[in-house]
Amino acid sequence: MDLEQAQLREFLDAKVKQYNRPFFIESDPISIPHKFSKKEDIEIAGFLTATISWGNRVSILKNASRLMDLMDNSPYEFVMNHRETDFKRMESFVHRTFNSSDLIVFITALKQLYTNENGLEGVFNTYKTEDSLQPAIHQLKQLFFTVPHLPRTRKHVSDPLAGSAAKRINMFLRWMVRKDDAGVDFGIWKTISPGILSCPLDVHSGNVARKLGLLRNKQNNAKAVHELDLALRKLDSKDPVKYDYALFGLGVFEKVR
């Protein structure tokens, strides 16, 4: 590692320590799965919350909390044991373009995954590769939509193999796989190495990564995710996505452009 890269790592490590702390939880979507202690509740709450994590953060937290209320604050129990009549209460749910019809498909698909595929962790553990979870995200989408669904609902599960950065699913995977000492990320999926996680790439983290010379690709797409993965793994091969905190904090809190 050359001097310039060593200095960059030292700078980013300091930013990780600054932002990868419990205060981060309160205003972040990760606060929703933190309401639960059962593994499956954390997974399902996390997945559904990540799915609607775009737009105004206050609105995300409000609607994700409401969604948990609609599921009796027992998301796994609701997914596995709901009746058709229980969907009636979902009819008024909407977050931007994600509406009650999409939500019903998601609940049905999750039940299928937990019944037949050993749940969300089972899918990602089965279809991961030696150095990536992106093919497993693609496979998740294939399995997810084996249940009856409206074509419009497919857009709510991203596919890296179709060029998407899959920001929200990569964020969800960080929550589930990465274990930190601060108690922010859960680290409840022991079958998957944090070293193969990908950074959740959005406008904030992308702009900061370019500013720091970690990313040259001008688009926030799957190719950019791969490029950023390679750069961050040079800084820390065992825990590369810890730098998501640094990039996010610099972009959102410190307004680095």
C-alpha positions as a Markdown table, in Angstrom:
| # | Residue | x | y | z |
|---|---|---|---|---|
| 1 | Met | 0.0 | 0.0 | 0.0 |
| 2 | Asp | 1.5 | 3.3 | -1.1 |
| 3 | Leu | 1.6 | 6.4 | 1.2 |
| 4 | Glu | -1.4 | 8.1 | -0.5 |
| 5 | Gln | -3.5 | 5.0 | -0.1 |
| 6 | Ala | -2.4 | 4.6 | 3.5 |
| 7 | Gln | -3.4 | 8.2 | 4.2 |
| 8 | Leu | -6.8 | 7.7 | 2.6 |
| 9 | Arg | -7.4 | 4.6 | 4.7 |
| 10 | Glu | -6.4 | 6.4 | 7.9 |
| 11 | Phe | -8.8 | 9.2 | 7.0 |
| 12 | Leu | -11.7 | 6.9 | 6.2 |
| 13 | Asp | -11.1 | 4.7 | 9.2 |
| 14 | Ala | -11.4 | 7.8 | 11.4 |
| 15 | Lys | -14.7 | 8.7 | 9.7 |
| 16 | Val | -16.0 | 5.1 | 10.2 |
| 17 | Lys | -15.3 | 5.5 | 14.0 |
| 18 | Gln | -17.1 | 8.8 | 13.9 |
| 19 | Tyr | -20.3 | 7.6 | 12.2 |
| 20 | Asn | -20.4 | 3.8 | 13.0 |
| 21 | Arg | -21.9 | 4.5 | 16.4 |
| 22 | Pro | -25.3 | 4.0 | 18.1 |
| 23 | Phe | -26.4 | 7.6 | 17.4 |
| 24 | Phe | -26.5 | 6.6 | 13.7 |
| 25 | Ile | -29.4 | 4.3 | 14.4 |
| 26 | Glu | -32.1 | 6.7 | 15.5 |
| 27 | Ser | -32.5 | 8.6 | 12.2 |
| 28 | Asp | -31.7 | 5.6 | 9.9 |
| 29 | Pro | -34.0 | 2.9 | 8.5 |
| 30 | Ile | -31.9 | 0.3 | 10.4 |
| 31 | Ser | -33.8 | 1.6 | 13.5 |
| 32 | Ile | -36.9 | -0.4 | 12.4 |
| 33 | Pro | -35.3 | -3.9 | 12.6 |
| 34 | His | -33.6 | -2.8 | 15.8 |
| 35 | Lys | -37.1 | -3.0 | 17.4 |
| 36 | Phe | -36.9 | -6.8 | 17.2 |
| 37 | Ser | -34.8 | -9.5 | 18.8 |
| 38 | Lys | -35.9 | -12.7 | 17.0 |
| 39 | Lys | -33.7 | -13.5 | 14.0 |
| 40 | Glu | -36.6 | -13.9 | 11.5 |
| 41 | Asp | -38.3 | -10.7 | 12.7 |
| 42 | Ile | -35.1 | -8.8 | 12.2 |
| 43 | Glu | -34.6 | -10.2 | 8.7 |
| 44 | Ile | -38.2 | -9.5 | 7.5 |
| 45 | Ala | -38.5 | -6.1 | 9.1 |
| 46 | Gly | -35.1 | -5.3 | 7.6 |
| 47 | Phe | -35.9 | -6.5 | 4.1 |
| 48 | Leu | -39.3 | -4.7 | 4.0 |
| 49 | Thr | -37.8 | -1.5 | 5.4 |
| 50 | Ala | -34.9 | -1.6 | 3.0 |
| 51 | Thr | -37.3 | -2.1 | 0.2 |
| 52 | Ile | -39.1 | 1.2 | 0.9 |
| 53 | Ser | -35.9 | 3.1 | 1.8 |
| 54 | Trp | -35.9 | 5.8 | -0.8 |
| 55 | Gly | -37.1 | 9.4 | -0.6 |
| 56 | Asn | -37.5 | 11.4 | 2.6 |
| 57 | Arg | -36.0 | 9.6 | 5.6 |
| 58 | Val | -38.7 | 10.8 | 8.0 |
| 59 | Ser | -41.3 | 9.4 | 5.6 |
| 60 | Ile | -39.4 | 6.1 | 5.3 |
| 61 | Leu | -39.3 | 5.6 | 9.1 |
| 62 | Lys | -43.0 | 6.6 | 9.5 |
| 63 | Asn | -44.2 | 4.2 | 6.8 |
| 64 | Ala | -41.9 | 1.4 | 7.9 |
| 65 | Ser | -43.2 | 1.7 | 11.4 |
| 66 | Arg | -46.7 | 1.7 | 10.1 |
| 67 | Leu | -46.0 | -1.4 | 8.1 |
| 68 | Met | -44.7 | -3.2 | 11.3 |
| 69 | Asp | -48.0 | -2.1 | 13.0 |
| 70 | Leu | -50.0 | -3.6 | 10.2 |
| 71 | Met | -48.1 | -6.9 | 10.7 |
| 72 | Asp | -49.0 | -6.8 | 14.5 |
| 73 | Asn | -45.3 | -6.0 | 15.2 |
| 74 | Ser | -44.6 | -9.7 | 14.6 |
| 75 | Pro | -43.5 | -9.7 | 11.0 |
| 76 | Tyr | -42.3 | -13.4 | 10.8 |
| 77 | Glu | -45.5 | -14.6 | 12.5 |
| 78 | Phe | -47.6 | -12.5 | 10.1 |
| 79 | Val | -45.7 | -13.7 | 7.0 |
| 80 | Met | -46.1 | -17.4 | 7.9 |
| 81 | Asn | -49.6 | -17.5 | 9.4 |
| 82 | His | -51.6 | -14.6 | 7.8 |
| 83 | Arg | -55.0 | -15.3 | 6.2 |
| 84 | Glu | -56.3 | -13.7 | 3.1 |
| 85 | Thr | -58.6 | -11.6 | 5.2 |
| 86 | Asp | -55.6 | -10.0 | 6.9 |
| 87 | Phe | -54.7 | -8.3 | 3.7 |
| 88 | Lys | -57.7 | -6.1 | 4.0 |
| 89 | Arg | -55.8 | -3.9 | 6.5 |
| 90 | Met | -53.0 | -3.4 | 4.0 |
| 91 | Glu | -55.2 | -1.7 | 1.4 |
| 92 | Ser | -54.4 | 1.8 | 2.5 |
| 93 | Phe | -50.6 | 1.3 | 2.7 |
| 94 | Val | -48.4 | 3.2 | 0.3 |
| 95 | His | -44.9 | 4.5 | 0.2 |
| 96 | Arg | -44.2 | 6.5 | -3.0 |
| 97 | Thr | -44.7 | 3.9 | -5.8 |
| 98 | Phe | -44.8 | 0.9 | -3.5 |
| 99 | Asn | -48.4 | 0.2 | -2.7 |
| 100 | Ser | -50.6 | -2.4 | -1.0 |
| 101 | Ser | -50.7 | -4.6 | -4.1 |
| 102 | Asp | -46.9 | -4.8 | -4.0 |
| 103 | Leu | -46.9 | -5.4 | -0.3 |
| 104 | Ile | -49.2 | -8.4 | -0.6 |
| 105 | Val | -46.9 | -9.9 | -3.2 |
| 106 | Phe | -43.9 | -9.3 | -1.0 |
| 107 | Ile | -45.6 | -11.0 | 2.0 |
| 108 | Thr | -46.6 | -14.0 | -0.2 |
| 109 | Ala | -43.1 | -14.3 | -1.7 |
| 110 | Leu | -41.4 | -14.1 | 1.7 |
| 111 | Lys | -43.7 | -16.9 | 3.0 |
| 112 | Gln | -42.6 | -19.0 | 0.0 |
| 113 | Leu | -38.9 | -18.3 | 0.7 |
| 114 | Tyr | -39.2 | -19.2 | 4.4 |
| 115 | Thr | -41.2 | -22.3 | 3.6 |
| 116 | Asn | -39.1 | -23.7 | 0.8 |
| 117 | Glu | -35.7 | -21.9 | 0.7 |
| 118 | Asn | -34.6 | -21.7 | 4.3 |
| 119 | Gly | -35.5 | -18.1 | 4.4 |
| 120 | Leu | -33.6 | -15.0 | 3.1 |
| 121 | Glu | -30.3 | -16.2 | 4.6 |
| 122 | Gly | -30.7 | -19.5 | 2.9 |
| 123 | Val | -31.1 | -17.9 | -0.5 |
| 124 | Phe | -28.0 | -15.7 | -0.2 |
| 125 | Asn | -25.9 | -18.5 | 1.3 |
| 126 | Thr | -26.9 | -20.9 | -1.4 |
| 127 | Tyr | -26.3 | -18.6 | -4.4 |
| 128 | Lys | -23.3 | -16.5 | -3.2 |
| 129 | Thr | -20.1 | -16.8 | -5.1 |
| 130 | Glu | -16.6 | -16.8 | -3.7 |
| 131 | Asp | -16.3 | -13.1 | -3.9 |
| 132 | Ser | -19.8 | -11.6 | -4.4 |
| 133 | Leu | -23.4 | -11.6 | -3.3 |
| 134 | Gln | -24.6 | -9.9 | -6.5 |
| 135 | Pro | -25.4 | -13.2 | -8.3 |
| 136 | Ala | -27.4 | -14.2 | -5.2 |
| 137 | Ile | -29.4 | -11.0 | -5.4 |
| 138 | His | -30.3 | -11.9 | -9.0 |
| 139 | Gln | -31.4 | -15.4 | -7.9 |
| 140 | Leu | -33.4 | -13.9 | -5.0 |
| 141 | Lys | -35.4 | -12.0 | -7.6 |
| 142 | Gln | -36.0 | -15.1 | -9.7 |
| 143 | Leu | -37.3 | -17.0 | -6.6 |
| 144 | Phe | -39.2 | -14.1 | -5.3 |
| 145 | Phe | -41.4 | -13.8 | -8.3 |
| 146 | Thr | -42.4 | -17.4 | -8.6 |
| 147 | Val | -45.5 | -16.4 | -6.8 |
| 148 | Pro | -48.4 | -14.7 | -8.6 |
| 149 | His | -47.6 | -11.1 | -9.0 |
| 150 | Leu | -48.3 | -7.9 | -11.0 |
| 151 | Pro | -45.5 | -7.0 | -13.5 |
| 152 | Arg | -45.3 | -3.6 | -11.8 |
| 153 | Thr | -44.1 | -5.2 | -8.6 |
| 154 | Arg | -40.9 | -6.6 | -10.1 |
| 155 | Lys | -39.3 | -3.2 | -10.2 |
| 156 | His | -39.2 | -3.2 | -6.4 |
| 157 | Val | -36.5 | -5.9 | -6.3 |
| 158 | Ser | -33.3 | -4.8 | -8.1 |
| 159 | Asp | -31.1 | -7.0 | -10.2 |
| 160 | Pro | -27.4 | -6.4 | -10.4 |
| 161 | Leu | -27.1 | -8.7 | -13.4 |
| 162 | Ala | -29.4 | -6.3 | -15.2 |
| 163 | Gly | -27.1 | -3.4 | -14.4 |
| 164 | Ser | -28.6 | -2.1 | -11.1 |
| 165 | Ala | -26.5 | -0.9 | -8.2 |
| 166 | Ala | -29.1 | -2.7 | -6.0 |
| 167 | Lys | -28.4 | -0.1 | -3.3 |
| 168 | Arg | -31.3 | -1.1 | -1.0 |
| 169 | Ile | -30.6 | -4.8 | -1.0 |
| 170 | Asn | -26.9 | -4.3 | -0.5 |
| 171 | Met | -27.8 | -2.1 | 2.5 |
| 172 | Phe | -30.0 | -4.8 | 3.8 |
| 173 | Leu | -27.1 | -7.3 | 3.4 |
| 174 | Arg | -24.8 | -5.0 | 5.3 |
| 175 | Trp | -27.2 | -5.0 | 8.1 |
| 176 | Met | -27.6 | -8.8 | 8.2 |
| 177 | Val | -23.9 | -9.9 | 7.6 |
| 178 | Arg | -21.7 | -7.2 | 9.0 |
| 179 | Lys | -21.0 | -7.4 | 12.7 |
| 180 | Asp | -19.6 | -4.3 | 14.3 |
| 181 | Asp | -18.6 | -3.5 | 17.9 |
| 182 | Ala | -20.9 | -0.5 | 18.0 |
| 183 | Gly | -24.1 | -2.5 | 17.7 |
| 184 | Val | -25.4 | -0.9 | 14.6 |
| 185 | Asp | -25.2 | -3.7 | 12.0 |
| 186 | Phe | -26.6 | -7.0 | 13.3 |
| 187 | Gly | -24.2 | -9.6 | 12.0 |
| 188 | Ile | -26.8 | -12.4 | 12.4 |
| 189 | Trp | -25.9 | -14.2 | 9.2 |
| 190 | Lys | -22.9 | -16.2 | 10.2 |
| 191 | Thr | -22.8 | -18.2 | 7.0 |
| 192 | Ile | -21.6 | -15.3 | 4.8 |
| 193 | Ser | -18.3 | -13.4 | 5.0 |
| 194 | Pro | -18.4 | -9.6 | 5.4 |
| 195 | Gly | -15.6 | -9.6 | 2.9 |
| 196 | Ile | -17.9 | -10.3 | 0.0 |
| 197 | Leu | -20.4 | -7.6 | 0.8 |
| 198 | Ser | -20.9 | -4.7 | -1.6 |
| 199 | Cys | -21.2 | -1.0 | -0.6 |
| 200 | Pro | -24.7 | 0.4 | -0.9 |
| 201 | Leu | -24.1 | 2.9 | -3.7 |
| 202 | Asp | -26.2 | 6.0 | -4.0 |
| 203 | Val | -25.8 | 9.6 | -5.0 |
| 204 | His | -24.1 | 10.6 | -1.7 |
| 205 | Ser | -21.7 | 7.7 | -1.4 |
| 206 | Gly | -21.0 | 7.8 | -5.1 |
| 207 | Asn | -20.2 | 11.5 | -5.2 |
| 208 | Val | -17.8 | 11.1 | -2.2 |
| 209 | Ala | -16.2 | 8.0 | -3.6 |
| 210 | Arg | -15.4 | 9.9 | -6.8 |
| 211 | Lys | -14.1 | 12.9 | -4.9 |
| 212 | Leu | -11.7 | 10.6 | -3.0 |
| 213 | Gly | -10.6 | 8.8 | -6.2 |
| 214 | Leu | -12.2 | 5.5 | -5.2 |
| 215 | Leu | -14.5 | 5.5 | -8.2 |
| 216 | Arg | -14.2 | 6.7 | -11.8 |
| 217 | Asn | -17.4 | 5.4 | -13.2 |
| 218 | Lys | -19.8 | 8.3 | -13.5 |
| 219 | Gln | -23.0 | 6.2 | -13.2 |
| 220 | Asn | -24.3 | 4.6 | -10.0 |
| 221 | Asn | -24.8 | 1.2 | -11.5 |
| 222 | Ala | -23.6 | -2.4 | -11.1 |
| 223 | Lys | -20.2 | -1.7 | -12.8 |
| 224 | Ala | -19.6 | 1.2 | -10.4 |
| 225 | Val | -20.5 | -1.1 | -7.4 |
| 226 | His | -17.9 | -3.6 | -8.6 |
| 227 | Glu | -15.3 | -0.9 | -9.1 |
| 228 | Leu | -15.9 | 0.5 | -5.6 |
| 229 | Asp | -15.8 | -3.0 | -4.1 |
| 230 | Leu | -12.3 | -3.5 | -5.5 |
| 231 | Ala | -11.1 | -0.2 | -4.1 |
| 232 | Leu | -12.6 | -0.7 | -0.7 |
| 233 | Arg | -11.3 | -4.2 | -0.4 |
| 234 | Lys | -7.8 | -2.9 | -0.9 |
| 235 | Leu | -8.3 | -0.8 | 2.2 |
| 236 | Asp | -9.9 | -3.6 | 4.3 |
| 237 | Ser | -10.4 | -7.0 | 2.7 |
| 238 | Lys | -12.2 | -8.4 | 5.7 |
| 239 | Asp | -14.7 | -5.6 | 6.3 |
| 240 | Pro | -14.8 | -3.4 | 3.2 |
| 241 | Val | -18.4 | -2.0 | 3.7 |
| 242 | Lys | -17.6 | -0.4 | 7.0 |
| 243 | Tyr | -16.5 | 2.4 | 4.7 |
| 244 | Asp | -20.2 | 2.9 | 3.8 |
| 245 | Tyr | -20.4 | 4.8 | 7.1 |
| 246 | Ala | -17.6 | 7.1 | 6.1 |
| 247 | Leu | -18.9 | 7.8 | 2.6 |
| 248 | Phe | -22.4 | 8.3 | 3.8 |
| 249 | Gly | -21.4 | 10.5 | 6.7 |
| 250 | Leu | -19.2 | 12.7 | 4.5 |
| 251 | Gly | -21.9 | 13.0 | 1.9 |
| 252 | Val | -25.0 | 13.5 | 4.1 |
| 253 | Phe | -23.7 | 15.1 | 7.3 |
| 254 | Glu | -20.6 | 16.9 | 6.0 |
| 255 | Lys | -22.0 | 17.8 | 2.6 |
| 256 | Val | -18.9 | 16.7 | 0.7 |
| 257 | Arg | -19.8 | 16.8 | -3.0 |
